[in-house]
């Protein structure tokens, strides 16, 4: 990182305008790569295409290396371009982090923490029992909460896009440092008016026959969802409707469209999920391992440590 900084910050220390322009050129370069073209980058940045081309050319001139090749209607990074791109991502994220910290100080905040959580936790109990108590006890700390796929947010931790991830241990990056916290079984929910909700004991075959609200077959989570269903004893496709997003599937169940399957940890048992109730399944269902992902050796701000400790405390209850 030190070498990259000396490359990019080769301007005199008394030239803040040149320094800012250099960071801007890095952002232009990164956008060209991510948008796979000068025209697309220009539209995204609201610049003219010649302006984008000029900044990339000037960056290449300053570094003395070609960074991009345009072949077969696609942008390709040269070996030097790969190095610059990876370093530029880190530098731009550090710049954004600094800007956020300064904004926090300006508005009297004591810090911020960015949490990426598995889409399985996009539910009321998680907000009621985990997020709300943390926010009440850490007033002045800005929490940025995002839901998505576990592997996506484990990678986002490594890429410094989030500070902490609370995720299911499935398809995580090999370099991710995973701290196991607890397990959560698959549970099945339906409205109180559903015929299965009135039974004292429900067989998995009955749930399959009643029909499941599933994630879209083409989605990443669908692969894992169907794997866990098989491990629980439900084979074949018993979907009555496919809905993207956990909260949307819960709403679909509330609307009487079918049974929704999700992971509910023990600390959330007994939580009011009205108008849905947990079906009394006869027998065990598959469980998943859930835990924290954080950058190895990253001490981080106090707010991140506080949230990590709070998650440990809640999940150990």
Secondary structure, DSSP 8 states (H G I E B T S, - for coil): -HHHHHHHT-S-TT-HHHHHHHHHHHHHHHHHHHHTSHHHHHHHHT--HHHHHHHHHHHHHHHTS--EEEETTEEEE-HHHHHHHHHHHHHHHHHHHHHHHHHHHHTT--EEEEEEEEGGG-SHHHIIIIIHHHHHHTTTEEEEEEEE-HHHHHHHHHTTS-SEEEEESSS--TT--EEEEEEEEEEEEEETTSGGGG-SSB-HHHHHHH-EEE--TTSHHHHHHHHHHHHHT--S--EEEE-SSHHHHHHHHHTTS-EEEEEEEGGGTT---TTEEE--BSS---EEEEEEE--TT----HHHHHHHHHHHHHHH-
